């Protein structure tokens, strides 16, 4: 299953991309050992904030 496309995550929420997977992806990104600031960008879709919060929670 291809998760990342050329411009971000390419799965349908919540059918293919659920909050648990988002949290796990955030955990991986948060533990890469890279210091600095991370940016999570989103568009105007209704589910964008849910995706953002799932990733951010995992990255903490």
Secondary structure as GFF3:
##gff-version 3
##sequence-region A 1 60
A	DSSP	beta_strand	4	5	.	.	.	ID=ss1
A	DSSP	beta_strand	8	9	.	.	.	ID=ss2
A	DSSP	alpha_helix	19	30	.	.	.	ID=ss3
A	DSSP	alpha_helix	48	59	.	.	.	ID=ss4
###
